[in-house]
Amino acid sequence: MGKYISQSVIRRLPKYYRYLRDLEKNGVDRVSSSMLANALGFTASQVRQDFSCFGGFGQQGYGYKVSSLLEELAGIIGINRRHTAAIIGVGNLGRALMHNFHFSHCGFELVAAFDADKNLVGKKFGDVTVSDIADIEKYFAENHVDVAVLTVPKEYVRDVAKKVAGLGISGIWNFTHIDLSLEELGVQVENVHFAESLLTLCYGISLGEKV
Amino acid sequence: MGKYISQSVIRRLPKYYRYLRDLEKNGVDRVSSSMLANALGFTASQVRQDFSCFGGFGQQGYGYKVSSLLEELAGIIGINRRHTAAIIGVGNLGRALMHNFHFSHCGFELVAAFDADKNLVGKKFGDVTVSDIADIEKYFAENHVDVAVLTVPKEYVRDVAKKVAGLGISGIWNFTHIDLSLEELGVQVENVHFAESLLTLCYGISLGEKV
């Protein structure tokens, strides 16, 4: 760990992991770099290069054993580290995540959710009961939370981010439109950009249209 | 158009676009490739190479004019083509998009939303009123819809995707956990993978932890 790995390789890790999990579920035992490349839209040499970044767990000609590759990737990504997450902002998006997103598939336990709306406090969505945002400092002092999931309205984003950054979290999963950068506070931020995704689709469908 | 452009370049286009829009909003007139590179975490030569893919709209030493670059990018991405979108599945996530996502910033107009739940039909979220999913064929026959936004429960994903693919759409913006590939039907799919995003954050915070 600690070795410099480029952002583009890091971005590919979850794709490998997700695809390999599907293969394992479907009982596939071994996979070649060209099969991985085809499925994921990378080149085979890119796949081999990526894996060599992490000590190269393959045998030329034999491909990779799916289960070992998964285990190695899980270790590299840190999925087995029992991270915890808390949602801040239980609006539609917060509730969608509480109901439908499998935090456990990413190695996270969703331990709490906070909102300022008294009508929501005490209500349960999925497995988690909403707490009053006023109690967040107390909760974070008594419980270890690695990641804050930000699903608050945009006018609260910066204040909430600053507050939770001071409460000992390591990361923010940011669903808001506001770009956050808190590296100087030692907090990693992963911004989920819906707009970038829709713009990519826009490009794709525009290509197919008559000019 | 039609020229082959690699997936990784395409993925960077929306990032350029978003950042340049911010610059324009803040009254910045010109930007250099190294400034863009720093802000977005790319290398300056990557930026120059990307832009040269599209005919290279810059002057060595002077940088790029923000407004022209934006206009060019908007044209390449197809933002000015007045695409339309319809949401299918008005659960928490669908409602979050209807309330808070600016489709217009991506050049889309959200024209309709469909759900099977009779209690939702006729209700308005944001600017759009929910229609009965039973009326979707009629609606798509009478109105041009470019993109279907899939926010249905996973058991319905494949059926709904197949149905809308047959109704003349060009793209699916897929928020479900189910991977879709409908290229053979001429439908582009953009999958939004929350899990990949959280796994990327997982990697980032794991790196900083004591092993």
Interface residues (C-beta under 8 A of the other chain):
Chain A: M1 G2 Q7 S8 I10 R11 L13 P14 K15 Y17 R18 G41 I76 I77 G78 I79 R81 H83 G91 N92 L93 R95 A96 L97 H99 N100 F101 H102 F103 H105 C106 G107 F108 D146 V147 S170 G171 W173 H177 G186 Q188 E190 V192 H193 F194 A195 E196 S197 L198 L199 T200 L201 C202 Y203 G204 I205 S206 L207 G208 E209 V211
Chain B: M1 G2 Q7 S8 I10 R11 L13 P14 K15 Y17 R18 G41 I76 I77 G78 I79 R81 H83 G91 N92 L93 R95 A96 L97 H99 N100 F101 H102 F103 H105 C106 G107 F108 D146 V147 S170 G171 W173 H177 G186 Q188 E190 V192 H193 F194 A195 E196 S197 L198 L199 T200 L201 C202 Y203 G204 I205 S206 L207 G208 E209 V211
